[in-house]
Amino acid sequence: MPEHNAWLVKAHSDLKSARKLFKDDDETLDTAAYHTQQCAEKTLKAFLVFGHQTPPKTHDLEKLLERCVALDQSLKLLADDIITLIPYATYSRYPDDYFEIYRSDVEAAIAIAQKVFKLISTKINMKPDPTLKIF
């Protein structure tokens, strides 16, 4: 399996995890949101690998997107979406972190992660999972 596809497999796993946790209960919404950020991060890294670049060891979606845009200007359209997911990388990772998140926030984050995944996986010619449901 090409390395960029391996990144997409991991990204898709994060997306599936977010969707499962979203269906569960409100106590897992923060973790569901975290997985949406992880999906976007790994998807952007997949695109960098596809573009023959080594993905940086960062969780910074803006920096990752900037590098992806350098390879394909059309990815600029993801900028506002990516900004929405940024807080989910850190706001819920540790016991002393607390932020209020609503089901509607997570639903929107899942839709964004799906959009990023679908757009980039299509660009690198890997068919998205046909069972993937877009909200």
MOURBEL-V914215 format. One record per pair of residues at least 24 apart in sequence whose C-alpha atoms are under 7 Angstrom apart, sorted by the first residue. I is the first residue (numbers start at 1). J is the second residue. D is the distance in Angstrom with one decimal. If there is no record, write none. Layout:
i = <I | I>
j = <J | J>
d = <D | D>
//
This chain:
i = <4 | 4 | 4 | 4 | 5 | 7 | 7 | 7 | 8 | 8 | 8 | 11 | 11 | 11 | 11 | 12 | 14 | 14 | 15 | 15 | 18 | 29 | 29 | 30 | 30 | 31 | 32 | 33 | 33 | 33 | 34 | 34 | 36 | 36 | 36 | 37 | 37 | 37 | 37 | 39 | 40 | 40 | 40 | 43 | 43 | 44 | 47 | 61 | 81 | 85 | 111>
j = <46 | 47 | 49 | 50 | 46 | 42 | 43 | 46 | 42 | 43 | 46 | 38 | 39 | 42 | 43 | 39 | 38 | 39 | 39 | 113 | 110 | 103 | 106 | 92 | 101 | 92 | 106 | 88 | 106 | 109 | 88 | 89 | 109 | 110 | 113 | 85 | 86 | 88 | 89 | 113 | 113 | 116 | 117 | 117 | 120 | 68 | 120 | 86 | 112 | 109 | 135>
d = <4.5 | 6.8 | 5.4 | 5.4 | 7.0 | 5.9 | 6.6 | 5.1 | 6.8 | 5.7 | 6.0 | 6.9 | 4.3 | 5.1 | 5.7 | 6.5 | 6.4 | 5.2 | 5.6 | 7.0 | 7.0 | 7.0 | 6.7 | 5.9 | 6.8 | 7.0 | 6.9 | 5.7 | 5.6 | 6.5 | 4.8 | 5.6 | 6.1 | 5.8 | 5.4 | 5.3 | 6.7 | 5.9 | 5.9 | 6.2 | 5.5 | 6.2 | 6.8 | 5.9 | 7.0 | 6.9 | 6.7 | 6.4 | 6.1 | 6.5 | 5.9>
//
